[in-house]
């Protein structure tokens, strides 16, 4: 297994491996969890997802990392930093997917905040976005909890998308007690 990239109170994040496909399929194969995607993933598409992220680690040093629940050692989803182009501008997206039976426990929020912190310290990124389907209220709540605000709505990759964002100064202010 790959080394841990980020560690929080409840979670560990590390590079994905093909051994993670069965656990990730519990997230990406779930029709309810993937209702804002064109279709749930099958095993082949989940393998492609892992390989896409592994290429991103090699070329950019970041991507979506396997999300591990420390109390069980299980892979329960992914979270990380993804290079995107939005309306012609390069952006760093904070993305997250958590297994449905663990929704509402603050795990996506904890992981996303840790990824922003890692992006600031490990990569010196100054701005982050989350690209969220307008009807994905739980994901919009996670973005708000980590200090992001709705910047605008746009069409991204052929679908309506809310762009949430936060800049370095606001991140530091949000983290202060």
KOLMARDO-267088 format. One line per 3 residues: number of its first residue (from 1); their letters; for each residue x, y, z of N, C-alpha, C. Coordinates in steps of 0.2 Angstrom, whole numbers. Each point is the difference from the previous one (the first is absolute). Example, Ala and Ser with C-alpha at 12.3 -4.5 7.8 and 13.67 -1.06 7.14 Angstrom:
% KOLMARDO-267088
1) AS) 66,-28,39,-4,6,0,4,6,0 | -2,5,-4,4,6,1,-4,5,3
***
This chain:
% KOLMARDO-267088
1) XXX) 4,-6,0,-4,6,0,4,6,0 | -2,6,-3,3,6,0,0,3,7 | 5,5,1,0,3,6,-6,5,1
4) XXX) -1,2,6,-5,4,2,2,7,-2 | -4,4,-4,1,7,-2,-3,5,5 | -6,-2,3,-3,5,5,-3,-5,5
7) XXX) 1,3,6,-4,-4,6,-4,5,4 | -6,-2,2,-4,5,4,-2,-5,6 | -4,3,4,-2,-3,6,-4,-7,-1
10) XXX) -4,0,-6,-4,-6,-1,2,-3,-7 | 5,3,-4,1,-2,-6,7,-1,-2 | 2,-4,-5,6,1,-3,-1,0,-8
13) XXX) 4,4,-4,0,0,-7,6,-2,-3 | 0,-5,-5,6,-2,-3,-1,-1,-7 | 5,-1,-4,-1,-1,-7,-4,-7,-1
16) XXX) -4,1,-5,-5,-6,-2,5,-6,-3 | -2,-6,1,3,-5,-4,-6,-4,-3 | 2,-5,-5,-6,-4,-3,-3,-5,5
19) XXX) 4,-1,6,-3,-4,5,-6,3,4 | -1,7,-1,-5,4,2,-7,-1,-4 | 1,-3,-6,-6,0,-4,-6,-3,3
22) XXX) 0,-5,4,-6,-3,3,-3,5,5 | 4,3,4,-3,4,5,-3,7,-3 | 4,2,-5,-3,6,-4,-6,-1,-4
25) XXX) -1,-6,-2,-6,-2,-4,-6,1,5 | 1,-1,6,-6,1,5,-2,7,0 | 4,5,-2,-2,7,0,-2,1,-8
28) XXX) 4,-1,-4,-1,2,-7,-5,-5,-4 | -1,-6,3,-6,-4,-3,-6,1,3 | -1,4,5,-6,2,3,-4,5,-4
31) XXX) -6,-2,-2,-4,5,-5,-2,6,4 | -1,-1,7,-2,6,3,6,5,1 | 5,-3,2,6,4,1,2,4,-6
34) XXX) -1,-3,-6,2,2,-6,-5,3,-4 | -6,2,3,-5,3,-4,1,6,-4 | 5,4,2,2,6,-4,5,-1,-5
37) XXX) 2,-6,-1,5,-3,-5,-5,-3,-6 | 3,0,-6,-4,-3,-5,-3,-7,1 | 5,-4,4,-2,-7,1,4,-2,6
40) XXX) -2,-5,4,5,-3,5,5,-3,-4 | 6,-1,4,6,-4,-3,-1,-7,0 | 3,-4,-5,1,-7,1,7,-1,2
43) XXX) 2,-6,1,7,-2,2,5,3,-5 | -1,-1,-7,4,3,-4,1,8,0 | -5,3,1,0,7,1,3,2,6
46) XXX) -1,-3,5,4,1,7,7,-1,-1 | 2,-5,-4,7,-1,-1,3,6,-4 | -4,2,-5,3,6,-4,0,6,5
49) XXX) -4,1,5,0,5,5,7,0,4 | 1,-6,2,6,-1,4,6,2,-4 | 0,-3,-6,6,1,-5,1,8,-2
52) XXX) -6,3,-1,0,7,-1,3,4,6 | -1,-2,6,2,4,6,8,-2,0 | 2,-6,-1,7,-2,0,4,4,-5
55) XXX) -3,1,-6,4,4,-4,1,7,2 | -6,3,3,1,7,3,5,0,6 | 0,-5,4,6,0,5,7,1,-3
58) XXX) 1,-4,-6,6,0,-3,2,7,-3 | -6,3,-4,2,6,-3,-1,6,4 | -5,0,5,-1,6,3,2,0,8
61) XXX) 1,-6,2,1,-1,7,-6,0,5 | -6,0,-3,-6,0,3,-6,-3,-4 | -5,-1,3,-6,-3,-3,-5,-2,5
64) XXX) -5,-4,-1,-4,-2,5,3,-6,3 | 0,0,7,4,-5,4,-5,-5,3 | 2,-6,1,-5,-5,3,-1,3,8
67) XXX) -6,-1,2,-3,3,6,-1,-6,5 | 4,0,5,0,-6,4,-2,2,7 | -5,-4,3,-3,2,6,5,-4,5
70) XXX) 3,4,5,5,-2,4,-2,-6,5 | -7,1,2,-2,-5,5,-1,-7,-3 | -1,0,-6,-1,-7,-3,5,-2,-5
73) XXX) 4,5,-3,5,-1,-5,-3,-1,-7 | -6,1,0,-4,-1,-7,1,6,-4 | 1,-1,-7,-1,5,-5,-7,2,0
76) XXX) -2,6,1,-7,2,0,-2,5,-5 | 5,2,-5,-1,5,-5,6,3,-2 | -1,6,-3,6,4,-2,0,7,2
79) XXX) 5,4,0,0,7,1,7,2,-2 | 0,6,-3,6,3,-2,0,6,-5 | 5,1,-3,1,6,-4,1,-1,-7
82) XXX) -4,2,-4,0,-1,-7,1,6,-5 | 4,0,-4,1,5,-5,-5,0,-5 | -4,6,0,-5,0,-5,0,7,-4
85) XXX) -3,0,-6,-1,6,-3,-7,2,0 | -2,6,2,-7,2,1,0,7,-4 | -4,1,-5,-1,6,-3,6,3,-3
88) XXX) 5,-5,-2,6,2,-3,6,2,5 | -2,-1,7,5,2,5,2,-7,4 | 7,-1,1,2,-5,4,-3,0,7
91) XXX) -2,-5,3,-2,0,7,2,-6,4 | 0,0,6,1,-6,4,-6,-1,4 | -3,-6,-2,-6,-2,3,1,-5,6
94) XXX) -4,2,5,0,-5,6,-6,-5,-2 | 1,-6,-1,-5,-5,-1,-1,-5,5 | -5,-3,1,-2,-5,5,-5,-4,-1
97) XXX) 0,-7,2,-5,-5,-1,1,-4,6 | -6,-1,4,0,-4,6,-5,-6,-1 | 1,-6,2,-5,-5,0,-6,2,4
100) XXX) -6,-1,-3,-6,2,2,-2,-1,7 | 2,-6,2,-2,-2,7,4,4,5 | 5,4,-2,4,5,5,-2,7,-1
103) XXX) -5,2,-5,-2,7,-1,-3,3,7 | 1,6,1,-2,4,5,4,-1,7 | 6,-2,-1,4,-1,6,6,5,0
106) XXX) 0,4,-5,5,5,0,7,-2,-3 | 0,-6,-3,6,-3,-3,2,4,-6 | -4,2,-5,2,3,-6,2,7,2
109) XXX) -3,3,5,2,7,2,7,0,3 | 2,-5,4,6,-1,3,5,-1,-5 | -1,-5,-5,5,-1,-5,1,6,-5
112) XXX) -5,3,-2,0,6,-4,4,5,3 | -1,2,7,4,5,3,7,-2,0 | 2,-6,2,7,-3,0,3,1,-7
115) XXX) -4,-1,-5,3,0,-7,2,8,-2 | -5,4,3,2,7,-1,6,2,3 | 1,-2,7,6,2,4,6,-3,-4
118) XXX) -1,-6,-2,6,-3,-4,2,3,-6 | -5,3,-4,1,4,-6,3,6,2 | -1,3,5,3,6,2,7,-1,2
121) XXX) 2,-5,4,6,-1,3,5,-4,-5 | -3,-5,-3,4,-5,-4,1,3,-7 | -5,4,-3,0,2,-7,0,8,-1
124) XXX) -1,3,6,0,8,0,-6,2,-5 | -5,-4,-1,-6,2,-3,-3,6,3 | -3,5,-3,-3,5,3,-8,1,0
127) XXX) -3,-4,-5,-7,0,-1,-2,-7,-1 | -6,-2,2,-3,-6,-1,-7,1,-2 | -3,-5,-4,-7,0,-2,-3,-7,2
130) XXX) -6,-1,0,-4,-6,0,-5,1,-6 | -1,-5,-4,-5,0,-6,-5,-4,2 | -6,2,1,-6,-3,3,-6,0,-4
133) XXX) -4,-5,-1,-6,0,-3,-5,4,4 | -4,5,-3,-4,4,4,-5,-3,5 | -2,-7,-2,-4,-3,5,3,-4,5
136) XXX) 7,-1,0,3,-4,5,1,4,6 | -5,1,4,0,4,6,5,-3,5 | 1,-6,2,5,-2,4,7,2,-1
139) XXX) 2,0,-7,6,2,-2,1,7,1 | -5,4,-2,0,7,1,1,2,7 | -3,-4,5,1,1,7,7,-1,2
142) XXX) 3,-5,-2,7,-1,1,5,6,-2 | -2,2,-6,4,6,-3,-1,6,5 | -6,1,2,-1,6,5,4,-1,6
145) XXX) -1,-6,3,4,-2,6,7,1,0 | 3,0,-6,8,1,0,1,7,-2 | -5,4,0,1,7,-1,-1,3,-7
148) XXX) -2,-5,-5,-1,2,-7,-6,4,0 | -1,4,-5,-6,4,-2,-2,-1,-7 | -6,0,-2,-2,-1,-7,2,6,-4
151) XXX) 4,-1,-5,3,5,-4,-5,2,-6 | -2,-6,-3,-4,1,-6,-3,-7,-2 | -4,0,-4,-3,-6,-4,3,1,-7
154) XXX) 2,-6,-3,2,0,-7,-2,-7,-3 | 1,-1,-6,0,-6,-3,7,-3,0 | 1,-6,3,7,-3,0,-1,-7,-3
157) XXX) 4,-2,-5,-1,-7,-3,-7,-1,-1 | -4,5,-3,-6,-2,-3,-6,0,6 | 2,2,6,-6,0,5,1,6,4
160) XXX) -6,2,3,0,5,5,4,-1,6 | 4,5,2,5,-1,5,0,6,5 | 0,-1,6,1,5,5,8,0,1
163) XXX) 3,6,0,7,1,1,1,3,7 | 2,-4,5,1,3,7,8,1,0 | 2,5,4,7,2,0,2,3,6
166) XXX) 7,0,1,3,3,6,7,2,-2 | 2,5,3,7,3,-1,4,-1,6 | 7,0,-1,4,0,6,-1,4,6
169) XXX) -1,6,-1,-2,5,6,-6,-2,4 | -5,-2,-4,-6,-2,3,0,-7,3 | 5,-4,-2,1,-7,3,3,1,6
172) XXX) 5,4,1,3,2,6,-4,3,5 | -5,4,-2,-4,3,5,-6,-5,2 | -2,-4,-5,-5,-5,2,3,-5,5
175) XXX) 7,-1,0,3,-5,4,1,3,7 | 0,6,1,2,3,6,-6,-1,5 | 2,0,7,-6,-1,5,-4,6,1
***
